[in-house]
Amino acid sequence: MQGNRILLIVGGGIAAFKIPELIRMIRREGASVVPVLTKAGAEFVTPLTLSALAESPCHTELFDLTRESEMGHIQLSRAADLVVVAPATANLMARMAAGMADDLASTLLLATDKPVLIAPAMNVRMWQHPATQRNRDLLEQDGIRFVGPDEGDMACGEYGPGRMAEPAEILTAIRSALSREKPLRLPPEAVVSMPVRRLAGWHVIVTSGPTHEPIDPVRYIANRSSGAQGTAIAAALRDLGARVSFVTGPADIPPPEGVEIIAVETARQMREAVEALLPADAAVMAAAVADWHVSNASDSKIKKDGSGKFPKLQFAENPDILAWISQLQAGRPGLVVGFAAETDNVLENASAKRLRKGCDWIVANDVTPATGIMGGSENAVTLISDEGAESWPRLSKTEVARRLADRIADALTGMEGLA
């Protein structure tokens, strides 16, 4: 990034408070920043703050007579190597998709001939609204690149996708955009011919969430899984065009829209559901399946009888869904991805698990309580395959899902090329 120029447009969202840190990080990489602040953005961060950190004037008005005498908005839009919009609100995305140019930010975006990267930030319902998703598709077809949004707690108190990506994640996306040999904004004829969804026509099974193994009608055994990572993976594969069959245990968060949902409770039910969905091109076994069930579960609530004696629970092993699907002789998916949530010797145990189960890839992570990963909004994983172990930085679970979905698309389309 040394020597690159970033035109940074700051929209009107609460996430604007993260922009000063993003500016610091960009400048530490050796790039310069020219900030542009929308009228709504100025409600959350001041022009003085941005200009002081960027050591460059913060532009706010389209009709600045001194600069506009020289068509300043055109020069500003062309002088940068990359245009970044963060936070990109639903309103700003809609105006970009419509080609509006009624203030400085929208005029710069319409006038630029440089790559554009946006970091959406809005309420979960606004992000999921069909109008916003249509605008997202239009912008992607125009060659605009997205980073985020991430999934997590909202300032409004809701939970779901819509949080702006963290500054470190945006910085990674900026590096990637600047390293591309070709511009992100493609000519219309190229956009028409390019495939919009890489996995269109492929069928992927995703398991997610915990399983609940009954002790009696009111008690059960389970793992500490929210289902957030599996849900994000299903959504990412859906966004690439795959037909996703989503087999979910009793998760804490709702399943994604636009996928086939099969709700189950126990490991045995999950195994039956997966088998019924075969054949499939790939299977991503992200569920935290309980290893045992209570073979003598009671049909009625177990009561304390005052004797001080404990109920005697008998345990039996649950079906090993990952090993079963990995070792199928007929109808095995072309790619099977397992997960290994470990607390000790993470890489060693996960690598051994991959060989023992027979799956193609294992996604390993450290779930000791200090990491905050189990049930949290972030993850730090290592992808283990025949080619070795590749550790990814700590990212939002949404971004982990996107990266994994891209790898799955690479693998499946590569298999098709060899067929």
Buried (B, 14 or more C-beta within 10 A) or exposed (E): BEEBBBBBBBBBBBBBEBBBBBBEBBBEBEBBBBBBBBEBBBEBBEBEBBBEBBEBEBBBEBEEEEBEEEEBBBEBBEEBBBBBBBBBBBBBBBBBBEEBBEBBBBBBBBBBEBBBBBBBBBBBEBBBBEEBBEBBEBBBBBBBBBBBBBBBEBEEEEBBBBBBBBBBBBBBBBBEBBEEEEBBBBEEEEBEEEEEEBBEEBBBBBBBBBBBBBBBEEBBBBBEBBBBBBBBBBBBBBBBBBBBBBBBBBBEBEBBEEBBBBBBBBBBBBBBBBBEBBEBBBBBBBBBBBEBBBEEBBEEEBEEEEEEEEEEBEEEEBBBBBBBBBEBEEEBBBBBBBBBBBEEEBBEBBBEBBEEBBBBBBBBBBBEEEBEBBEBBBBBBBBBBEEEBEEBEBBBBBBBBBBBBBBBBEBBEEEEEEE
